Amino acid sequence: MTQDADPVFRSSSHPGYSSAVSNHPGRVSARKLRREVQVQFASTACTIQTQEGSVHARPGDAIVTGTAGEHWRVSRAHFSEKYQALAPTNDGEPGRYVSLPNPIQAVPMSQPFEVVLADGVSRLRGQPGDWLVDYGDGSLGIVSKAIFANTYELVG
């Protein structure tokens, strides 16, 4: 299959789950497990390298490092809904945080695919076996099979 034929999923930046995920026959419901992460906040616009591609961060966005050393960006607008500071870290400061058990919808993908983030510029590339994740806040992401198994629990 050529890259042009691979499905492309677009983050909407509007609250709620996307119909592309919620109507997918392979969709599952899951919840994020409470996992400790390290967080830095971007002081200037920058680009971070994730396992799935380059992501643009704006000043104030969180740059999160997960348990397997992977990195991802969380917009400042959504960060406090998804993470809680662990003492001695204060909210909004760099340091240790724990992920909150937020619900998501996800689809295990059987072919290469792409996700365009809400900034309209950052583009992630997924492989067969990766998960297309819908966070319910208008943002989509890609999570590898191994990290998904360590980070989420299936519900309902």
Secondary structure, DSSP 8 states (H G I E B T S, - for coil): --GGGS-EEE---SSB--HHHHT-TT-EEEEE---EEEEEE-SS-EEEEETTEEEEE-TT-EEEE-TTS-EEEE-HHHHHHHEEE-TT--TTSSEEEEE---EEEEEE-SS-EEEE-TTSS-EEEE-TT-EEEE-SBS-EEEE-HHHHHHHEEEE-
